[in-house]
Amino acid sequence: MAANARKQLVDFVIDRALEPVMRARPDGRSPADRRKLEDVQDATRAEIERYRNYGSAGDVVVNFRRDLSSRAAKKVHSELRALNLPTIEDIKDAFEAKAEDLGVRPGS
């Protein structure tokens, strides 16, 4: 069950917040916004890989919470908002509820 909880949480974050960023297209955006989109997609690609490599559901929860407040993440979140794209902040409450429903504790 623990591996299943980890997979469910990782898939939740990727499906709800990260994949929409990866699917965003540069069409109709200014040159500056196109560059910004490329940058956030590069960061998002790395973030997807990070989430996929967490060893436990508890690790996913701990790192999700860190990503909400880290300086680097806040910069990316600001750029995502400027591009009208979702951030993990947008799914925070739903993520926390899912983790609770799965009985996941940080670090477990």
N, CA, C and O atoms as a printed pandas DataFrame, in Angstrom:
     atom_number atom_name residue_name chain_id  residue_number  x_coord  y_coord  z_coord
0              1         N          MET        A               1    0.820   -1.202    0.000
1              2        CA          MET        A               1    0.000    0.000    0.000
2              3         C          MET        A               1    0.861    1.262    0.000
3              4         O          MET        A               1    0.490    2.260   -0.618
4              5         N          ALA        A               2    2.009    1.230    0.688
5              6        CA          ALA        A               2    2.853    2.425    0.777
6              7         C          ALA        A               2    3.334    2.866   -0.598
7              8         O          ALA        A               2    3.339    4.058   -0.905
8              9         N          ALA        A               3    3.741    1.900   -1.431
9             10        CA          ALA        A               3    4.199    2.246   -2.778
10            11         C          ALA        A               3    3.043    2.811   -3.593
11            12         O          ALA        A               3    3.227    3.725   -4.397
12            13         N          ASN        A               4    1.850    2.261   -3.380
13            14        CA          ASN        A               4    0.673    2.757   -4.077
14            15         C          ASN        A               4    0.347    4.188   -3.646
15            16         O          ASN        A               4   -0.018    5.016   -4.482
16            17         N          ALA        A               5    0.474    4.485   -2.357
17            18        CA          ALA        A               5    0.222    5.844   -1.865
18            19         C          ALA        A               5    1.235    6.810   -2.467
19            20         O          ALA        A               5    0.876    7.915   -2.874
20            21         N          ARG        A               6    2.494    6.400   -2.524
21            22        CA          ARG        A               6    3.530    7.246   -3.128
22            23         C          ARG        A               6    3.169    7.544   -4.580
23            24         O          ARG        A               6    3.210    8.696   -5.014
24            25         N          LYS        A               7    2.817    6.505   -5.325
25            26        CA          LYS        A               7    2.470    6.680   -6.739
26            27         C          LYS        A               7    1.250    7.587   -6.895
27            28         O          LYS        A               7    1.225    8.454   -7.769
28            29         N          GLN        A               8    0.239    7.387   -6.047
29            30        CA          GLN        A               8   -0.961    8.225   -6.139
30            31         C          GLN        A               8   -0.641    9.699   -5.890
31            32         O          GLN        A               8   -1.151   10.575   -6.588
32            33         N          LEU        A               9    0.203    9.969   -4.898
33            34        CA          LEU        A               9    0.553   11.365   -4.600
34            35         C          LEU        A               9    1.402   11.972   -5.708
35            36         O          LEU        A               9    1.179   13.115   -6.108
36            37         N          VAL        A              10    2.373   11.213   -6.204
37            38        CA          VAL        A              10    3.219   11.709   -7.295
38            39         C          VAL        A              10    2.362   11.984   -8.528
39            40         O          VAL        A              10    2.473   13.047   -9.138
40            41         N          ASP        A              11    1.512   11.034   -8.891
41            42        CA          ASP        A              11    0.643   11.218  -10.060
42            43         C          ASP        A              11   -0.278   12.417   -9.876
43            44         O          ASP        A              11   -0.535   13.153  -10.828
44            45         N          PHE        A              12   -0.772   12.616   -8.668
45            46        CA          PHE        A              12   -1.656   13.741   -8.377
46            47         C          PHE        A              12   -0.943   15.066   -8.659
47            48         O          PHE        A              12   -1.483   15.930   -9.350
48            49         N          VAL        A              13    0.261   15.221   -8.126
49            50        CA          VAL        A              13    1.021   16.464   -8.324
50            51         C          VAL        A              13    1.342   16.662   -9.800
51            52         O          VAL        A              13    1.169   17.755  -10.337
52            53         N          ILE        A              14    1.806   15.614  -10.444
53            54        CA          ILE        A              14    2.178   15.728  -11.858
54            55         C          ILE        A              14    0.955   16.053  -12.708
55            56         O          ILE        A              14    0.996   16.971  -13.526
56            57         N          ASP        A              15   -0.125   15.313  -12.523
57            58        CA          ASP        A              15   -1.321   15.512  -13.353
58            59         C          ASP        A              15   -1.968   16.876  -13.145
59            60         O          ASP        A              15   -2.398   17.514  -14.105
60            61         N          ARG        A              16   -2.040   17.324  -11.887
61            62        CA          ARG        A              16   -2.775   18.551  -11.577
62            63         C          ARG        A              16   -1.968   19.831  -11.761
63            64         O          ARG        A              16   -2.528   20.859  -12.140
64            65         N          ALA        A              17   -0.663   19.787  -11.498
65            66        CA          ALA        A              17    0.111   21.032  -11.511
66            67         C          ALA        A              17    1.250   21.043  -12.524
67            68         O          ALA        A              17    1.548   22.093  -13.093
68            69         N          LEU        A              18    1.887   19.917  -12.760
69            70        CA          LEU        A              18    3.100   19.942  -13.570
70            71         C          LEU        A              18    2.854   19.672  -15.056
71            72         O          LEU        A              18    3.415   20.361  -15.909
72            73         N          GLU        A              19    2.030   18.686  -15.370
73            74        CA          GLU        A              19    1.759   18.387  -16.784
74            75         C          GLU        A              19    1.112   19.558  -17.528
75            76         O          GLU        A              19    1.452   19.786  -18.689
76            77         N          PRO        A              20    0.193   20.313  -16.908
77            78        CA          PRO        A              20   -0.353   21.470  -17.635
78            79         C          PRO        A              20    0.733   22.470  -18.056
79            80         O          PRO        A              20    0.612   23.119  -19.095
80            81         N          VAL        A              21    1.773   22.590  -17.261
81            82        CA          VAL        A              21    2.891   23.470  -17.621
82            83         C          VAL        A              21    3.626   22.890  -18.827
83            84         O          VAL        A              21    3.986   23.618  -19.752
84            85         N          MET        A              22    3.844   21.589  -18.809
85            86        CA          MET        A              22    4.565   20.952  -19.909
86            87         C          MET        A              22    3.763   20.993  -21.214
87            88         O          MET        A              22    4.348   21.019  -22.297
88            89         N          ARG        A              23    2.440   21.000  -21.118
89            90        CA          ARG        A              23    1.593   21.040  -22.325
90            91         C          ARG        A              23    1.397   22.451  -22.871
91            92         O          ARG        A              23    0.901   22.616  -23.985
92            93         N          ALA        A              24    1.778   23.465  -22.107
93            94        CA          ALA        A              24    1.575   24.854  -22.544
94            95         C          ALA        A              24    2.361   25.116  -23.825
95            96         O          ALA        A              24    3.481   24.631  -23.991
96            97         N          ARG        A              25    1.774   25.870  -24.704
97            98        CA          ARG        A              25    2.382   26.174  -26.005
98            99         C          ARG        A              25    2.801   27.640  -26.062
99           100         O          ARG        A              25    2.176   28.498  -25.437
100          101         N          PRO        A              26    3.851   27.917  -26.809
101          102        CA          PRO        A              26    4.326   29.296  -26.920
102          103         C          PRO        A              26    3.481   30.157  -27.864
103          104         O          PRO        A              26    3.636   31.378  -27.889
104          105         N          ASP        A              27    2.599   29.539  -28.630
105          106        CA          ASP        A              27    1.793   30.265  -29.612
106          107         C          ASP        A              27    1.083   31.453  -28.976
107          108         O          ASP        A              27    0.460   31.323  -27.923
108          109         N          GLY        A              28    1.181   32.601  -29.619
109          110        CA          GLY        A              28    0.478   33.793  -29.170
110          111         C          GLY        A              28    1.130   34.507  -28.003
111          112         O          GLY        A              28    0.567   35.469  -27.481
112          113         N          ARG        A              29    2.285   34.066  -27.589
113          114        CA          ARG        A              29    2.985   34.710  -26.469
114          115         C          ARG        A              29    4.073   35.633  -27.004
115          116         O          ARG        A              29    4.608   35.423  -28.092
116          117         N          SER        A              30    4.384   36.640  -26.229
117          118        CA          SER        A              30    5.458   37.564  -26.604
118          119         C          SER        A              30    6.793   36.823  -26.551
119          120         O          SER        A              30    6.887   35.771  -25.919
120          121         N          PRO        A              31    7.827   37.359  -27.208
121          122        CA          PRO        A              31    9.151   36.723  -27.134
122          123         C          PRO        A              31    9.641   36.553  -25.689
123          124         O          PRO        A              31   10.242   35.532  -25.356
124          125         N          ALA        A              32    9.389   37.536  -24.844
125          126        CA          ALA        A              32    9.812   37.434  -23.441
126          127         C          ALA        A              32    9.055   36.306  -22.736
127          128         O          ALA        A              32    9.642   35.545  -21.967
128          129         N          ASP        A              33    7.758   36.205  -23.000
129          130        CA          ASP        A              33    6.966   35.141  -22.381
130          131         C          ASP        A              33    7.346   33.765  -22.928
131          132         O          ASP        A              33    7.264   32.766  -22.212
132          133         N          ARG        A              34    7.758   33.712  -24.188
133          134        CA          ARG        A              34    8.225   32.437  -24.750
134          135         C          ARG        A              34    9.475   31.956  -24.024
135          136         O          ARG        A              34    9.602   30.772  -23.708
136          137         N          ARG        A              35   10.397   32.881  -23.760
137          138        CA          ARG        A              35   11.619   32.529  -23.022
138          139         C          ARG        A              35   11.276   32.097  -21.600
139          140         O          ARG        A              35   11.824   31.126  -21.079
140          141         N          LYS        A              36   10.359   32.839  -20.986
141          142        CA          LYS        A              36    9.938   32.507  -19.622
142          143         C          LYS        A              36    9.292   31.114  -19.596
143          144         O          LYS        A              36    9.540   30.325  -18.683
144          145         N          LEU        A              37    8.465   30.823  -20.604
145          146        CA          LEU        A              37    7.821   29.512  -20.688
146          147         C          LEU        A              37    8.869   28.407  -20.823
147          148         O          LEU        A              37    8.769   27.372  -20.163
148          149         N          GLU        A              38    9.863   28.621  -21.668
149          150        CA          GLU        A              38   10.938   27.630  -21.806
150          151         C          GLU        A              38   11.622   27.381  -20.469
151          152         O          GLU        A              38   11.887   26.238  -20.097
152          153         N          ASP        A              39   11.904   28.467  -19.751
153          154        CA          ASP        A              39   12.580   28.346  -18.451
154          155         C          ASP        A              39   11.738   27.562  -17.447
155          156         O          ASP        A              39   12.249   26.675  -16.764
156          157         N          VAL        A              40   10.444   27.890  -17.359
157          158        CA          VAL        A              40    9.612   27.182  -16.377
158          159         C          VAL        A              40    9.375   25.735  -16.801
159          160         O          VAL        A              40    9.219   24.860  -15.949
160          161         N          GLN        A              41    9.346   25.477  -18.097
161          162        CA          GLN        A              41    9.202   24.091  -18.540
162          163         C          GLN        A              41   10.457   23.285  -18.212
163          164         O          GLN        A              41   10.359   22.115  -17.842
164          165         N          ASP        A              42   11.630   23.896  -18.342
165          166        CA          ASP        A              42   12.868   23.212  -17.941
166          167         C          ASP        A              42   12.838   22.891  -16.451
167          168         O          ASP        A              42   13.170   21.778  -16.043
168          169         N          ALA        A              43   12.438   23.871  -15.640
169          170        CA          ALA        A              43   12.363   23.662  -14.190
170          171         C          ALA        A              43   11.317   22.600  -13.856
171          172         O          ALA        A              43   11.526   21.781  -12.961
172          173         N          THR        A              44   10.204   22.615  -14.567
173          174        CA          THR        A              44    9.123   21.659  -14.320
174          175         C          THR        A              44    9.549   20.248  -14.708
175          176         O          THR        A              44    9.214   19.286  -14.018
176          177         N          ARG        A              45   10.278   20.121  -15.798
177          178        CA          ARG        A              45   10.789   18.815  -16.225
178          179         C          ARG        A              45   11.650   18.202  -15.106
179          180         O          ARG        A              45   11.522   17.021  -14.783
180          181         N          ALA        A              46   12.520   19.026  -14.529
181          182        CA          ALA        A              46   13.376   18.561  -13.429
182          183         C          ALA        A              46   12.534   18.218  -12.199
183          184         O          ALA        A              46   12.828   17.257  -11.489
184          185         N          GLU        A              47   11.496   19.001  -11.954
185          186        CA          GLU        A              47   10.629   18.757  -10.800
186          187         C          GLU        A              47    9.872   17.436  -10.952
187          188         O          GLU        A              47    9.725   16.690   -9.984
188          189         N          ILE        A              48    9.400   17.148  -12.145
189          190        CA          ILE        A              48    8.715   15.876  -12.398
190          191         C          ILE        A              48    9.656   14.715  -12.079
191          192         O          ILE        A              48    9.267   13.749  -11.422
192          193         N          GLU        A              49   10.878   14.821  -12.546
193          194        CA          GLU        A              49   11.858   13.761  -12.302
194          195         C          GLU        A              49   12.131   13.597  -10.804
195          196         O          GLU        A              49   12.246   12.477  -10.305
196          197         N          ARG        A              50   12.231   14.713  -10.101
197          198        CA          ARG        A              50   12.446   14.671   -8.654
198          199         C          ARG        A              50   11.305   13.931   -7.961
199          200         O          ARG        A              50   11.536   13.038   -7.146
200          201         N          TYR        A              51   10.074   14.312   -8.294
201          202        CA          TYR        A              51    8.917   13.673   -7.657
202          203         C          TYR        A              51    8.888   12.173   -7.950
203          204         O          TYR        A              51    8.570   11.372   -7.071
204          205         N          ARG        A              52    9.212   11.803   -9.160
205          206        CA          ARG        A              52    9.197   10.379   -9.515
206          207         C          ARG        A              52   10.251    9.582   -8.752
207          208         O          ARG        A              52   10.112    8.370   -8.588
208          209         N          ASN        A              53   11.290   10.246   -8.292
209          210        CA          ASN        A              53   12.381    9.553   -7.605
210          211         C          ASN        A              53   12.272    9.544   -6.086
211          212         O          ASN        A              53   13.132    8.964   -5.422
212          213         N          TYR        A              54   11.255   10.162   -5.519
213          214        CA          TYR        A              54   11.102   10.097   -4.065
214          215         C          TYR        A              54   10.799    8.659   -3.665
215          216         O          TYR        A              54   10.042    7.959   -4.337
216          217         N          GLY        A              55   11.404    8.229   -2.555
217          218        CA          GLY        A              55   11.329    6.831   -2.156
218          219         C          GLY        A              55   10.070    6.419   -1.421
219          220         O          GLY        A              55    9.733    5.235   -1.391
220          221         N          SER        A              56    9.365    7.375   -0.825
221          222        CA          SER        A              56    8.172    7.015   -0.048
222          223         C          SER        A              56    7.115    8.108   -0.178
223          224         O          SER        A              56    7.400    9.229   -0.600
224          225         N          ALA        A              57    5.898    7.754    0.194
225          226        CA          ALA        A              57    4.811    8.735    0.186
226          227         C          ALA        A              57    5.117    9.868    1.159
227          228         O          ALA        A              57    4.821   11.030    0.878
228          229         N          GLY        A              58    5.707    9.530    2.302
229          230        CA          GLY        A              58    6.081   10.556    3.274
230          231         C          GLY        A              58    7.090   11.535    2.705
231          232         O          GLY        A              58    7.019   12.735    2.973
232          233         N          ASP        A              59    8.035   11.024    1.917
233          234        CA          ASP        A              59    9.012   11.902    1.264
234          235         C          ASP        A              59    8.320   12.857    0.288
235          236         O          ASP        A              59    8.699   14.023    0.175
236          237         N          VAL        A              60    7.313   12.355   -0.407
237          238        CA          VAL        A              60    6.563   13.204   -1.340
238          239         C          VAL        A              60    5.913   14.352   -0.570
239          240         O          VAL        A              60    5.979   15.504   -1.000
240          241         N          VAL        A              61    5.291   14.045    0.559
241          242        CA          VAL        A              61    4.619   15.075    1.362
242          243         C          VAL        A              61    5.624   16.094    1.887
243          244         O          VAL        A              61    5.398   17.299    1.773
244          245         N          VAL        A              62    6.723   15.629    2.459
245          246        CA          VAL        A              62    7.745   16.534    3.000
246          247         C          VAL        A              62    8.256   17.475    1.917
247          248         O          VAL        A              62    8.347   18.683    2.132
248          249         N          ASN        A              63    8.586   16.927    0.767
249          250        CA          ASN        A              63    9.158   17.749   -0.295
250          251         C          ASN        A              63    8.130   18.644   -0.965
251          252         O          ASN        A              63    8.465   19.743   -1.407
252          253         N          PHE        A              64    6.888   18.196   -1.047
253          254        CA          PHE        A              64    5.822   19.056   -1.558
254          255         C          PHE        A              64    5.723   20.303   -0.684
255          256         O          PHE        A              64    5.651   21.423   -1.190
256          257         N          ARG        A              65    5.720   20.100    0.623
257          258        CA          ARG        A              65    5.624   21.233    1.552
258          259         C          ARG        A              65    6.834   22.146    1.436
259          260         O          ARG        A              65    6.694   23.368    1.497
260          261         N          ARG        A              66    8.007   21.578    1.272
261          262        CA          ARG        A              66    9.212   22.403    1.079
262          263         C          ARG        A              66    9.100   23.218   -0.204
263          264         O          ARG        A              66    9.489   24.385   -0.249
264          265         N          ASP        A              67    8.564   22.589   -1.240
265          266        CA          ASP        A              67    8.429   23.276   -2.525
266          267         C          ASP        A              67    7.460   24.449   -2.453
267          268         O          ASP        A              67    7.528   25.358   -3.280
268          269         N          LEU        A              68    6.579   24.439   -1.495
269          270        CA          LEU        A              68    5.649   25.560   -1.343
270          271         C          LEU        A              68    6.355   26.821   -0.864
271          272         O          LEU        A              68    5.914   27.931   -1.161
272          273         N          SER        A              69    7.440   26.658   -0.131
273          274        CA          SER        A              69    8.054   27.827    0.500
274          275         C          SER        A              69    9.505   28.098    0.127
275          276         O          SER        A              69   10.065   29.104    0.563
276          277         N          SER        A              70   10.128   27.240   -0.660
277          278        CA          SER        A              70   11.528   27.488   -1.003
278          279         C          SER        A              70   11.651   28.716   -1.907
279          280         O          SER        A              70   10.750   29.028   -2.685
280          281         N          ARG        A              71   12.767   29.389   -1.785
281          282        CA          ARG        A              71   13.002   30.602   -2.577
282          283         C          ARG        A              71   12.956   30.310   -4.079
283          284         O          ARG        A              71   12.336   31.051   -4.842
284          285         N          ALA        A              72   13.611   29.235   -4.493
285          286        CA          ALA        A              72   13.626   28.878   -5.919
286          287         C          ALA        A              72   12.215   28.575   -6.418
287          288         O          ALA        A              72   11.831   28.994   -7.510
288          289         N          ALA        A              73   11.450   27.847   -5.613
289          290        CA          ALA        A              73   10.086   27.504   -6.016
290          291         C          ALA        A              73    9.208   28.744   -6.105
291          292         O          ALA        A              73    8.397   28.865   -7.023
292          293         N          LYS        A              74    9.360   29.658   -5.167
293          294        CA          LYS        A              74    8.553   30.890   -5.201
294          295         C          LYS        A              74    8.813   31.678   -6.484
295          296         O          LYS        A              74    7.891   32.262   -7.052
296          297         N          LYS        A              75   10.063   31.695   -6.940
297          298        CA          LYS        A              75   10.399   32.390   -8.187
298          299         C          LYS        A              75    9.680   31.720   -9.368
299          300         O          LYS        A              75    9.083   32.394  -10.207
300          301         N          VAL        A              76    9.747   30.401   -9.417
301          302        CA          VAL        A              76    9.073   29.671  -10.497
302          303         C          VAL        A              76    7.562   29.866  -10.412
303          304         O          VAL        A              76    6.908   30.058  -11.437
304          305         N          HIS        A              77    6.997   29.820   -9.200
305          306        CA          HIS        A              77    5.549   30.020   -9.039
306          307         C          HIS        A              77    5.131   31.391   -9.563
307          308         O          HIS        A              77    4.087   31.526  -10.201
308          309         N          SER        A              78    5.945   32.401   -9.292
309          310        CA          SER        A              78    5.654   33.754   -9.765
310          311         C          SER        A              78    5.650   33.798  -11.295
311          312         O          SER        A              78    4.777   34.417  -11.903
312          313         N          GLU        A              79    6.624   33.142  -11.902
313          314        CA          GLU        A              79    6.684   33.105  -13.367
314          315         C          GLU        A              79    5.505   32.329  -13.947
315          316         O          GLU        A              79    4.945   32.717  -14.972
316          317         N          LEU        A              80    5.132   31.241  -13.294
317          318        CA          LEU        A              80    3.984   30.462  -13.762
318          319         C          LEU        A              80    2.704   31.293  -13.708
319          320         O          LEU        A              80    1.902   31.267  -14.641
320          321         N          ARG        A              81    2.519   32.024  -12.623
321          322        CA          ARG        A              81    1.325   32.875  -12.503
322          323         C          ARG        A              81    1.302   33.939  -13.601
323          324         O          ARG        A              81    0.254   34.220  -14.181
324          325         N          ALA        A              82    2.466   34.526  -13.878
325          326        CA          ALA        A              82    2.546   35.551  -14.923
326          327         C          ALA        A              82    2.155   34.975  -16.284
327          328         O          ALA        A              82    1.676   35.697  -17.158
328          329         N          LEU        A              83    2.361   33.672  -16.453
329          330        CA          LEU        A              83    2.007   32.996  -17.704
330          331         C          LEU        A              83    0.620   32.344  -17.638
331          332         O          LEU        A              83    0.220   31.626  -18.554
332          333         N          ASN        A              84   -0.105   32.604  -16.544
333          334        CA          ASN        A              84   -1.438   32.015  -16.330
334          335         C          ASN        A              84   -1.411   30.490  -16.336
335          336         O          ASN        A              84   -2.285   29.840  -16.910
336          337         N          LEU        A              85   -0.390   29.931  -15.684
337          338        CA          LEU        A              85   -0.256   28.485  -15.571
338          339         C          LEU        A              85   -0.382   28.081  -14.099
339          340         O          LEU        A              85   -0.119   28.889  -13.209
340          341         N          PRO        A              86   -0.782   26.834  -13.844
341          342        CA          PRO        A              86   -0.964   26.394  -12.454
342          343         C          PRO        A              86    0.363   26.207  -11.718
343          344         O          PRO        A              86    1.410   25.993  -12.329
344          345         N          THR        A              87    0.286   26.293  -10.399
345          346        CA          THR        A              87    1.435   26.020   -9.539
346          347         C          THR        A              87    1.018   24.963   -8.524
347          348         O          THR        A              87   -0.164   24.639   -8.404
348          349         N          ILE        A              88    1.988   24.432   -7.799
349          350        CA          ILE        A              88    1.619   23.472   -6.761
350          351         C          ILE        A              88    0.848   24.159   -5.642
351          352         O          ILE        A              88    0.108   23.505   -4.906
352          353         N          GLU        A              89    1.014   25.470   -5.509
353          354        CA          GLU        A              89    0.228   26.203   -4.507
354          355         C          GLU        A              89   -1.267   26.084   -4.798
355          356         O          GLU        A              89   -2.086   26.066   -3.880
356          357         N          ASP        A              90   -1.613   26.002   -6.077
357          358        CA          ASP        A              90   -3.018   25.901   -6.472
358          359         C          ASP        A              90   -3.660   24.583   -6.033
359          360         O          ASP        A              90   -4.880   24.501   -5.886
360          361         N          ILE        A              91   -2.841   23.558   -5.826
361          362        CA          ILE        A              91   -3.388   22.245   -5.465
362          363         C          ILE        A              91   -3.073   21.866   -4.021
363          364         O          ILE        A              91   -3.316   20.730   -3.613
364          365         N          LYS        A              92   -2.541   22.796   -3.252
365          366        CA          LYS        A              92   -2.090   22.510   -1.883
366          367         C          LYS        A              92   -3.176   21.841   -1.042
367          368         O          LYS        A              92   -2.942   20.777   -0.469
368          369         N          ASP        A              93   -4.348   22.447   -0.961
369          370        CA          ASP        A              93   -5.411   21.907   -0.108
370          371         C          ASP        A              93   -5.851   20.517   -0.569
371          372         O          ASP        A              93   -6.044   19.618    0.250
372          373         N          ALA        A              94   -6.007   20.347   -1.872
373          374        CA          ALA        A              94   -6.418   19.044   -2.403
374          375         C          ALA        A              94   -5.329   17.994   -2.169
375          376         O          ALA        A              94   -5.635   16.841   -1.863
376          377         N          PHE        A              95   -4.063   18.386   -2.311
377          378        CA          PHE        A              95   -2.952   17.465   -2.060
378          379         C          PHE        A              95   -2.936   17.032   -0.596
379          380         O          PHE        A              95   -2.821   15.844   -0.292
380          381         N          GLU        A              96   -3.053   17.999    0.300
381          382        CA          GLU        A              96   -3.039   17.687    1.738
382          383         C          GLU        A              96   -4.203   16.756    2.095
383          384         O          GLU        A              96   -4.037   15.832    2.892
384          385         N          ALA        A              97   -5.369   16.996    1.509
385          386        CA          ALA        A              97   -6.529   16.139    1.768
386          387         C          ALA        A              97   -6.278   14.723    1.245
387          388         O          ALA        A              97   -6.628   13.744    1.904
388          389         N          LYS        A              98   -5.679   14.621    0.075
389          390        CA          LYS        A              98   -5.380   13.304   -0.497
390          391         C          LYS        A              98   -4.381   12.557    0.381
391          392         O          LYS        A              98   -4.563   11.371    0.658
392          393         N          ALA        A              99   -3.333   13.242    0.816
393          394        CA          ALA        A              99   -2.337   12.609    1.687
394          395         C          ALA        A              99   -2.999   12.121    2.975
395          396         O          ALA        A              99   -2.719   11.020    3.451
396          397         N          GLU        A             100   -3.873   12.948    3.526
397          398        CA          GLU        A             100   -4.571   12.556    4.758
398          399         C          GLU        A             100   -5.471   11.346    4.512
399          400         O          GLU        A             100   -5.499   10.414    5.315
400          401         N          ASP        A             101   -6.207   11.367    3.396
401          402        CA          ASP        A             101   -7.082   10.235    3.061
402          403         C          ASP        A             101   -6.288    8.937    2.914
403          404         O          ASP        A             101   -6.775    7.856    3.247
404          405         N          LEU        A             102   -5.058    9.062    2.411
405          406        CA          LEU        A             102   -4.200    7.889    2.224
406          407         C          LEU        A             102   -3.472    7.492    3.512
407          408         O          LEU        A             102   -2.786    6.471    3.560
408          409         N          GLY        A             103   -3.632    8.311    4.549
409          410        CA          GLY        A             103   -2.980    8.019    5.821
410          411         C          GLY        A             103   -1.487    8.273    5.816
411          412         O          GLY        A             103   -0.746    7.667    6.589
412          413         N          VAL        A             104   -1.044    9.170    4.945
413          414        CA          VAL        A             104    0.389    9.442    4.808
414          415         C          VAL        A             104    0.816   10.511    5.797
415          416         O          VAL        A             104    0.182   11.559    5.925
416          417         N          ARG        A             105    1.892   10.225    6.485
417          418        CA          ARG        A             105    2.509   11.178    7.408
418          419         C          ARG        A             105    3.830   11.619    6.803
419          420         O          ARG        A             105    4.520   10.813    6.179
420          421         N          PRO        A             106    4.196   12.882    6.974
421          422        CA          PRO        A             106    5.483   13.351    6.442
422          423         C          PRO        A             106    6.629   12.471    6.929
423          424         O          PRO        A             106    6.735   12.157    8.115
424          425         N          GLY        A             107    7.480   12.085    5.989
425          426        CA          GLY        A             107    8.642   11.283    6.327
426          427         C          GLY        A             107    8.357    9.800    6.520
427          428         O          GLY        A             107    9.263    9.033    6.846
428          429         N          SER        A             108    7.090    9.383    6.318
429          430        CA          SER        A             108    6.765    7.958    6.534
430          431         C          SER        A             108    6.829    7.173    5.242
431          432         O          SER        A             108    6.586    5.967    5.239
